Amino acid sequence: WKVTYGTGHTGHVVFRNEGTVEATFDGEVWKVGGPYKVEGNTLSISDSACGLGYWCRYTANWYSDDSIRMTLIADTCTGRRTDVNGSVLVRER
């Protein structure tokens, strides 16, 4: 997925079938990742930046079958919340 983060930065997010996610930021060399779960339209993530045992929850609001906007449910990790809340993901084909 191509992502425009809530901060306006861009990058890519890869959701793997085994339940892990990896996010990158254009112009940066570091990555962040960890496990994820999807229940209905709720996405829960635990990542290496905020602590792999610490989960957040976001609503995935689908615009179409290839674009999503993420809306905060619960996340007290400031850096992740700043990036993820309001982010828009567009599926790359």
C-alpha positions in Angstrom: 0.0 0.0 0.0 1.1 3.6 -0.7 0.4 5.7 2.3 0.1 9.3 3.1 0.6 9.5 6.9 -1.5 11.9 9.1 1.6 14.1 9.2 1.6 14.5 5.4 4.7 12.3 5.0 4.5 9.5 2.5 5.7 5.9 2.4 4.6 2.3 2.0 2.9 -0.3 4.2 3.1 -4.0 3.6 0.5 -6.3 5.4 1.8 -9.9 5.2 -0.5 -12.9 5.3 1.2 -14.3 8.4 0.0 -11.3 10.4 2.9 -8.9 10.3 3.0 -5.3 9.0 6.0 -3.2 7.9 5.9 0.5 7.3 8.5 2.7 5.6 8.8 6.5 5.1 9.9 8.0 1.8 13.4 9.5 2.1 14.1 7.5 5.3 16.1 4.3 5.7 14.5 3.0 8.9 11.4 0.8 9.0 8.8 0.0 11.7 6.8 -3.2 12.0 5.2 -5.8 14.1 2.1 -7.9 14.4 -1.4 -6.8 13.3 -5.0 -8.1 13.6 -8.1 -7.2 11.7 -11.6 -7.6 13.2 -14.3 -6.3 11.0 -13.2 -2.7 10.2 -10.9 -2.4 13.2 -7.2 -2.7 12.7 -5.0 -3.4 15.8 -1.2 -2.9 15.5 1.7 -3.6 17.8 5.0 -2.2 16.5 8.7 -2.0 17.2 8.6 1.8 17.7 6.1 1.8 20.5 6.8 -1.6 22.0 5.8 -5.0 20.6 3.5 -5.8 23.5 1.6 -2.5 23.2 -1.5 -2.6 20.9 -3.4 0.3 19.3 -6.8 0.3 17.5 -7.9 2.2 14.5 -11.1 2.1 12.3 -10.4 1.4 8.7 -12.8 3.5 6.7 -13.0 2.1 3.2 -13.5 4.6 0.4 -13.4 1.9 -2.3 -11.9 -1.6 -2.6 -8.4 0.0 -2.9 -8.3 2.9 -0.5 -8.7 3.3 3.2 -8.6 6.2 5.8 -7.5 5.3 9.3 -9.3 6.9 12.3 -8.1 6.7 15.9 -10.0 4.5 18.4 -7.3 4.1 21.0 -3.5 4.7 20.9 -1.4 6.5 23.5 1.9 6.1 21.6 2.3 9.7 20.4 4.6 9.0 17.4 2.4 6.2 16.0 -0.8 8.1 16.7 0.5 11.2 14.9 1.4 9.1 11.8 -1.5 6.6 11.7 -4.5 8.8 12.6 -5.9 10.3 9.4 -3.5 8.4 7.2 -4.8 7.3 3.8 -3.7 4.0 2.2 -4.1 3.3 -1.5 -3.5 -0.2 -2.8 -0.6 -0.5 -5.2 -1.3 -2.8 -8.1 
